[in-house]
Amino acid sequence: MNRLIGGTKQYVAETIAEMRKCSWPDRKELFESTILVTVAVVVMGSFIALIDVLSRLFIHYITKI
C-alpha cells in the first residue's frame, strides 16, 4: 500500500515538474487561436453542409430520371 501511495506521489510531482517546463500561450495568443479555430470550424462546417445539400439534390435528380 505504501508503495502505491509513494508511486502516486512521485507521479504527481513529476507531472507538475513537466507542466512547469511547458510554455503556455498568453491571453492574446489564446484568444486569437480560439477565434481562428472557431472560424475554421464554421467554414468547414458550411462547406460540408453545402456538399451534403448538393449531393442530396444530385441523387434526388438522378433517381427521378
C-alpha positions as CSV (number, residue, x, y, z in Angstrom):
1,M,0.0,0.0,0.0
2,N,2.8,2.4,0.9
3,R,4.5,1.6,-2.5
4,L,1.2,2.6,-4.3
5,I,0.9,5.9,-2.4
6,G,4.6,6.7,-2.9
7,G,4.4,5.9,-6.6
8,T,1.4,8.1,-7.0
9,K,3.1,11.0,-5.1
10,Q,6.1,10.6,-7.4
11,Y,4.0,10.6,-10.5
12,V,2.1,13.8,-9.4
13,A,5.4,15.5,-8.5
14,E,6.9,14.6,-11.9
15,T,3.8,15.7,-13.7
16,I,3.8,19.1,-12.0
17,A,7.5,19.5,-12.8
18,E,6.9,18.7,-16.5
19,M,4.0,21.1,-16.7
20,R,6.1,23.9,-15.4
21,K,8.6,23.3,-18.3
22,C,5.8,23.9,-20.8
23,S,5.4,27.2,-22.4
24,W,1.8,28.4,-22.1
25,P,0.2,30.9,-24.5
26,D,-0.5,34.4,-23.2
27,R,-4.1,35.7,-23.2
28,K,-3.9,37.5,-26.6
29,E,-2.4,34.4,-28.3
30,L,-5.0,32.2,-26.8
31,F,-7.8,34.5,-27.9
32,E,-6.5,34.7,-31.4
33,S,-6.1,30.9,-31.7
34,T,-9.7,30.4,-30.3
35,I,-11.1,32.8,-33.0
36,L,-9.1,31.1,-35.7
37,V,-10.3,27.7,-34.7
38,T,-13.9,28.9,-34.4
39,V,-13.8,30.5,-37.9
40,A,-12.2,27.3,-39.4
41,V,-14.9,25.1,-37.9
42,V,-17.6,27.4,-39.2
43,V,-16.1,27.5,-42.7
44,M,-15.5,23.7,-42.8
45,G,-19.0,23.0,-41.4
46,S,-20.5,25.3,-44.1
47,F,-18.5,23.6,-46.8
48,I,-19.6,20.1,-45.6
49,A,-23.2,21.3,-45.4
50,L,-23.1,22.6,-48.9
51,I,-21.6,19.4,-50.3
52,D,-24.3,17.5,-48.4
53,V,-27.1,19.6,-49.9
54,L,-25.6,19.4,-53.4
55,S,-25.1,15.7,-53.3
56,R,-28.6,15.2,-52.0
57,L,-30.1,17.2,-54.8
58,F,-27.9,15.4,-57.4
59,I,-29.0,12.0,-56.1
60,H,-32.6,13.1,-56.0
61,Y,-32.3,14.3,-59.6
62,I,-30.6,11.1,-60.7
63,T,-33.3,8.9,-59.1
64,K,-36.1,10.8,-60.8
65,I,-34.7,10.1,-64.2
